[in-house]
Amino acid sequence: KYIPKAPTYLSSLDRSAAKISLEDFAKVKNPTEINDKYLVVATWFKEQLNTDEINSDHILTAFRDLGWTMSDDPGSIFRTLKHKRQYFDKGAGVGGYKITYPATNYVSKMGTK
């Protein structure tokens, strides 16, 4: 049986460079489904911290900071969004993913009525 590697909380991640906090960004976008939460987090990392490639460690860190529940297999959400929606491309690092323009465009429209 496949057992995914447990992600690590990035305790030394410097969030102070962000003009908009993760909490404020997530509040405005108000994602309800886990796929949308991944996209919101990835977009925030790209736009606020200039981090093009993220992995399950980034997701765990953001989800814990926001009080959101994680999937038992955090990599499966990346894989689903990559193959079914083309919202992520494979990154250079092991388990790394880069958010695509269609995904950031989708997130830009979230939270607006």
PyMOL commands that set and color helices and strands:
alter all, ss='L'
color gray80, all
select helices_A, chain A and resi 22-29+34-49+56-66+74-83+101-108
alter helices_A, ss='H'
color red, helices_A
select strands_A, chain A and resi 53-54+88-90+97-99
alter strands_A, ss='S'
color yellow, strands_A
deselect
rebuild
show_as cartoon
